[in-house]
């Protein structure tokens, strides 16, 4: 897994305006950390779930999001 203390140089921000069905926030951007987790093996989602669980965020869903 990549270092969790990512430099601010590698952080991208994206401001999303409200669009009618998602409120979004005009002051708080989405933060994008490219290459924050090294993708390895046949189950990369498990690496994200493990990282999130280590920070108290249990896995919530997999598959079928765009049914």
Contact map, one row per residue, 1 for C-alpha under 8 A:
1110000000000000000000000000000000011110000000000000000000000000000
1111000000000000000000000000000000111100000000000000000000000000000
1111110000000000000000000000000000010000000000000000000000000000000
0111110000000000000000000000000000010000000000000000000000000000000
0011111000000000000000000000000000000000000000000000000000000000000
0011111101100000000000000000000010010000000000000000000000000000000
0000111111100000000000000000000000000000000000000000000000000000000
0000011111100000000000000000000000000000000000000000000000000000000
0000001111100000000000000000000000000000000000000000000000000000000
0000011111110000000000000000000011000000000000000000000000000000000
0000011111111000000000000000001111000000000000000000000000000000000
0000000001111100000000000000001110000000000000000000000000000000000
0000000000111110000000000000111100000000000000000000000000000000000
0000000000011111000000000000111100000000000000000000000000000000000
0000000000001111100000001111110000000000000000000000000000000000000
0000000000000111110000011100110000000000000000000000000000000000000
0000000000000011111000111100000000000000000000000000000000000000000
0000000000000001111111111100000000000000000000000000000000000000000
0000000000000000111111110000000000000000000000000000000000000000000
0000000000000000011111100000000000000000000000000000000000000000000
0000000000000000011111100000000000000000000000000000000000000000000
0000000000000000011111110000000000000000000000000000000000000000000
0000000000000000111111111000000000000000000000000000000000000000000
0000000000000001111001111100000000000000000000000000000000000000000
0000000000000011110000111111100000000000000000000000000000000000000
0000000000000011110000011111100000000000000000000000000000000000000
0000000000000010000000001111100000000000000000000000000000000000000
0000000000000010000000001111110000000000000000000000000000000000000
0000000000001111000000001111111000000000000000000000000000000000000
0000000000001111000000000001111100000000000000000000000000000000000
0000000000111100000000000000111110000000000000000000000000000000000
0000000000111100000000000000011111000000000000000000000000000000000
0000010001110000000000000000001111110000000000000000000000000000000
0000000001100000000000000000000111110000000000000000000000000000000
0100000000000000000000000000000011111100000000000000000000000000000
1111010000000000000000000000000011111100000000000000000000000000000
1100000000000000000000000000000000111110000000110000000000000000000
1100000000000000000000000000000000111111000000000000000000000000000
1000000000000000000000000000000000001111100100100000000000000000000
0000000000000000000000000000000000000111111100000000000000000000000
0000000000000000000000000000000000000011111100000000000000000000000
0000000000000000000000000000000000000001111100000000000000000000000
0000000000000000000000000000000000000001111111100000000000000000000
0000000000000000000000000000000000000011111111110000000000000000000
0000000000000000000000000000000000000000001111111000000000000000000
0000000000000000000000000000000000000000001111111100000000000000000
0000000000000000000000000000000000001010001111111110000000000000000
0000000000000000000000000000000000001000000111111111000000000000000
0000000000000000000000000000000000000000000011111111100001100000000
0000000000000000000000000000000000000000000001111111110000000000000
0000000000000000000000000000000000000000000000111111111000000000000
0000000000000000000000000000000000000000000000011111111111100000000
0000000000000000000000000000000000000000000000001111111111100000000
0000000000000000000000000000000000000000000000000111111110000000000
0000000000000000000000000000000000000000000000000011111110000000000
0000000000000000000000000000000000000000000000000001111111000000000
0000000000000000000000000000000000000000000000000001111111100000000
0000000000000000000000000000000000000000000000001001100111110000000
0000000000000000000000000000000000000000000000001001100011111000000
0000000000000000000000000000000000000000000000000000000001111100000
0000000000000000000000000000000000000000000000000000000000111110100
0000000000000000000000000000000000000000000000000000000000011111100
0000000000000000000000000000000000000000000000000000000000001111100
0000000000000000000000000000000000000000000000000000000000000111111
0000000000000000000000000000000000000000000000000000000000001111111
0000000000000000000000000000000000000000000000000000000000000001111
0000000000000000000000000000000000000000000000000000000000000001111
